[in-house]
Every structure is written in structure tokens, then in C-alpha cells.
């Protein structure tokens, strides 16, 4: 069974556009096996981010069906993590507290957060160490470089151990050297943990 399964998926952003036959994405059929890392490459405006919204359950298809991990997608997925082009770290929270944020929000972690706070902090610290941010746990976002902020953003997307990581142009705003370094970091994380990754990018 495929881990990600799109079956003849179409999406129009509203009923009026659908009536006019104007779809943001058309007839997507895609199967992704467990543990795969795939990239969707295309120019701006071709529907890449729309695909991501469909894969995470933030948008429901106008036609067709989507299943993730064998279950139909009927709303926002709890088993996914996302990282965007802008790191969007909360400026008043330290690096480690930004990484911990999903555990404070998403069940079942939220109800256990106080009791397991020390364990969760150690998990966050280990993730930060794995991406080269040891010693920066208590820094605020403005004290980090752009590349460091993006590393922290990826840690935040992975802290609740999602089965599916979605990356929307995650390194597009960075210089070529930092971008290459972060690709290697991401490759190493994926090799060690083998979660599914869907990357959308315009950068060949």
C-alpha cells in the first residue's frame, strides 16, 4: 500500500471557478511509498503550494480522493510537519521554545506537555544538536542567522516525529553555500529517520 495516494485529484478554489472549469490543479494521480523522498519541481503559479495544502488536508479536493498512510484525508493531518521558505519563528521565544511549540499545540502531546516537559526539551535539544545548533538553544531568533533560523524551523517541523515532512521552497531565500549545507543536513536527517518527504521547489 502506498503511503501517499492521490487518485484523480482536481481542485478549484471555489464553486464559481469550478463551474467555469478553472482548476488550480488538474487530474493528479500519484503514489509514494513509505520512506520515500520526492520533489515536485515547477515554475511559480503552477500549483505546487496547492498540492501541499491538499497533501496536508488544509484543502479538500473538488474531485478525486487522497489517502495518507492508508486513511482518507478528511481534514488537517496530525502526522505531518511543514517547513516554509520563511522560518516564521516567534520572535519572543527562544530557539528551543520555538522548536517545542508543536508539542504545546498538537494532541496527544499537548495534554502531556507539563508532565513530560523535561523529556520533550531533551528531544528538542537532540534535534538542535543534530543540525548543528548546540549552544543556541536559549538564543532568540534575531540572534540567529537566516540559515540557523531555517534549521530551527526544520527541527520544529520534526519535533512531534511526523511520518510526513512537507517542504515548501524551504531554502529559497538563502545563499547558495548555506542552501547546499542545509540540503546535506536534511539528507542526513532523512537517512537516519526515514520519514516521508515531499519537497516543492522551482530550483532544479
Secondary structure, DSSP 8 states (H G I E B T S, - for coil): --SEEEEEEEE-SSHHHHHTT--SEEEEEEEE-TT-EEEEE--TTSSHHHHHHHHTTSS--SEEEEEETTEE--S--SSEEEE-SS----TTSBHHHHHHHHHHHSTTHHHHTTTTHHHHHHHHHHHHHHTT-TT-TT-BGGGS-HHHHHHHHHHHHHTT--SEEEEESTTTTS-HHHHHHHHHHHHHHHHHH--EEEEEES--
